[in-house]
Amino acid sequence: KKPGVSGVMAKAEIKPKSIHHAKKWSDDVENLYRFQQAGYRDEVEYKQVKQVDMVECWPETGFIKKLQRRDNTFYYYDKQRECEDKEVHKVKVYVY
């Protein structure tokens, strides 16, 4: 077990002010979809919980390449778009 801030303390640090659902696909919505599939709100929460400074992305597209879930298993993502149009409305966009 590594020393540092516990998951509970990290969650209390930054809370979103509001939330809405995505209306149309964009690069940002694609990355939010990937974070939410892995069990996080967004990049802010991922970095707090996992205590990392960077998220691994595909250099060609800027999309997230790999995320570590809370149970420490990894999700690997494609270079290309994965969030289909029918999934876009399920993506939550948080405002800080």
C-alpha positions, 0 to 999 in steps of 0.5 A: 500500500502506497502512502498518500491521500486516501480516496475518501479525502481526495473525493472531498477536494473538488466537487462539480457545481453542476452537471448536464448530459452531452448533446453531441459528440466531440473530442471532450465528450469522447474522453469523458465517455472513457473516464465514465466507463472506467468509473470516474466522473472525469479527469479531475476525479481520476487524477485525485483518486489515482494520484497521477499528474498525467493520463496516457493519451494517443498522440494521433487523436488525443483520446485517452489510451489507458485508464486504471479502474478503482479495482486497479484493473486497466481499461485500454481504449482504441485510437479511434472514436468509441462513443457511438451516437446512441451513447452520447446522451448518457455522457455526463458533463460536469462543470466546476 
